[in-house]
Amino acid sequence: MKFLKTLLDFYINSSIHVALAVFSFVRITEFYLRIAPNESLNWFVFFATVTGYNFVKYAGVAKLHHRSLTTHLKIIQIFSLLCFLLMCYFAWLLPLRIVLFFVPFGLLTFLYAVPFFSGFQKNLRSIGYLKVVVVAAVWMGTTVLLPVYAAEISLTTKVLLMSVQRFLLVVILILPFDIRDVQYDAISLQTIPKKIGVESTKKFGYVLLLLCLVLEFLMSPNAEFKRVFLGVFFVILFLLMRAKTNQTKYYSSFLVEAVPVFWMLLLLVK
């Protein structure tokens, strides 16, 4: 049992789980737009997500405590380096125009972790509302616009509606994390729950989720896709309703981040 818990912790802490969520969103886009899976692009996005998230989470720790890193963090460092090399490999397999299209999203991820505001004292992560917008924009750009651009599909109304829906969905999925972190975030970090309270944050999420449902019915003529999304809608609603400041360790980092994976699996077996 202890071994399984250690394995699960590594799976989450090494960002494999969040990378699988991003990968799932890319596959969902391919399903909806009938795009043939681009294996090189999909694996590039997966390994880029692991690399980017681990850089954001551990760059500061490694810099300050590089001589006293725990074995756990050293393993994650080695794993991250391997993922970076695999990211470079799959980037090499892609046309240059696709890699260049991804660059702005990669740059935003870099600036999310590296201070460059206020005399290099603040990064994008330290600016409450902007943090949510940046994360949602990067996920939307990477999981909708990037595969659309790679497949040379024009920006149709359906693509635009999907982009808006994906942006809103990511914002909603961030809310349980922000609710969890209310008791840990600095006073200066004005996240949505810290600004309007936990209950108002949930109500805000319900409104956004309802908008996502409306967008789904406007966007997809496929009745099966609508039924699947309706199931996803209720799962997200339940997770948002149950979110609290003293949630369990795996509630947001595993269950909430598993929503795109659950959605993708439903589409695969439909």
C-alpha positions, -999 to 999 in steps of 0.1 A, spaced: 0 0 0 28 24 9 44 16 -25 12 25 -44 9 58 -24 45 66 -33 38 58 -69 6 80 -69 25 109 -53 52 107 -79 26 105 -107 10 137 -94 41 156 -82 60 149 -114 32 165 -134 23 133 -154 -13 137 -143 -17 173 -155 1 165 -187 -24 137 -193 -52 162 -188 -37 185 -214 -31 156 -237 -68 146 -232 -80 181 -241 -60 179 -274 -76 146 -282 -110 160 -274 -104 188 -299 -94 162 -325 -126 143 -318 -148 173 -321 -132 187 -353 -126 153 -369 -89 159 -370 -67 128 -376 -45 123 -345 -11 140 -349 10 117 -327 41 139 -329 21 170 -318 2 152 -291 34 138 -275 51 171 -279 23 187 -259 24 160 -233 62 163 -227 61 201 -229 35 201 -202 56 180 -179 86 202 -186 67 234 -181 48 225 -150 79 210 -133 99 241 -141 71 263 -126 68 241 -95 105 233 -88 127 259 -104 128 281 -73 133 251 -50 162 238 -70 178 272 -71 176 278 -34 183 243 -21 202 227 -49 228 212 -25 202 197 -2 175 184 -26 157 153 -14 160 121 -33 123 126 -44 131 160 -60 163 147 -76 143 119 -92 117 145 -105 146 166 -118 160 137 -138 125 128 -150 119 164 -161 152 164 -180 142 132 -198 108 148 -207 125 179 -219 147 158 -243 116 139 -255 99 173 -260 128 184 -282 127 151 -301 90 155 -310 95 192 -317 121 181 -343 96 159 -359 71 188 -363 71 215 -390 89 246 -378 57 267 -383 39 246 -356 68 249 -331 69 287 -337 31 289 -331 37 272 -297 64 296 -287 42 324 -272 24 298 -250 58 284 -239 70 320 -232 39 327 -210 47 295 -190 82 307 -185 71 342 -174 46 325 -151 75 313 -130 103 338 -136 99 372 -119 100 402 -143 75 427 -128 83 453 -102 120 452 -106 121 415 -111 103 408 -79 70 395 -93 60 369 -118 26 363 -135 19 337 -109 19 363 -81 -8 384 -97 -41 370 -86 -66 374 -114 -40 375 -141 -28 341 -130 -61 325 -139 -63 342 -172 -28 332 -182 -32 296 -173 -66 293 -191 -52 311 -221 -22 288 -223 -43 257 -220 -68 270 -246 -41 279 -270 -23 247 -266 -53 223 -267 -75 241 -293 -56 266 -314 -24 246 -317 -40 214 -331 -63 235 -353 -33 254 -367 -13 222 -372 -42 207 -392 -45 239 -412 -82 244 -403 -96 278 -406 -110 297 -376 -147 287 -380 -175 297 -356 -172 262 -341 -135 266 -334 -141 300 -318 -169 287 -296 -147 257 -286 -119 281 -277 -142 302 -255 -156 270 -239 -122 256 -232 -110 288 -217 -140 289 -193 -137 252 -184 -100 257 -174 -110 287 -153 -137 265 -136 -112 237 -130 -88 262 -114 -114 273 -88 -112 242 -65 -74 247 -64 -78 284 -55 -104 275 -28 -79 249 -14 -51 275 -13 -70 303 4 -55 294 37 -19 293 23 -18 321 -3 -2 354 8 -26 382 17 -12 402 -13 -23 374 -37 -59 383 -46 -73 351 -60 -110 349 -67 -119 331 -35 -98 355 -14 -115 385 -31 -152 374 -31 -152 344 -7 -156 307 -12 -193 305 -17 -194 334 -42 -166 317 -60 -186 285 -64 -216 305 -76 -193 322 -101 -182 288 -113 -218 276 -116 -225 305 -140 -194 298 -161 -203 261 -162 -238 269 -174 -223 291 -201 -201 261 -211 -232 239 -214 -249 265 -237 -217 267 -258 -217 229 -261 -252 229 -276 -244 258 -299 -211 242 -310 -217 205 -315 -244 190 -338 -234 156 -326 -260 143 -301 -236 117 -286 -210 145 -279 -238 165 -262 -248 135 -240 -211 129 -230 -206 166 -222 -237 165 -200 -221 138 -180 -189 158 -177 -210 189 -167 -225 171 -137 -191 157 -127 -176 192 -127 -207 206 -109 -203 180 -82 -166 186 -78 -171 224 -76 -199 220 -50 -178 198 -28 -146 220 -30 -136 234 3 -105 249 19 -96 218 39 -101 194 11 -82 161 10 -47 159 -5 -58 144 -38 -91 162 -43 -79 189 -67 -46 175 -77 -60 142 -88 -99 142 -90 -104 177 -105 -74 173 -129 -88 140 -140 -119 156 -156 -104 160 -191 -91 124 -190 -126 112 -180 -141 132 -208 -117 118 -234 -123 82 -222 -161 87 -225 -155 99 -261 -133 69 -269 -158 43 -257 -190 60 -270 
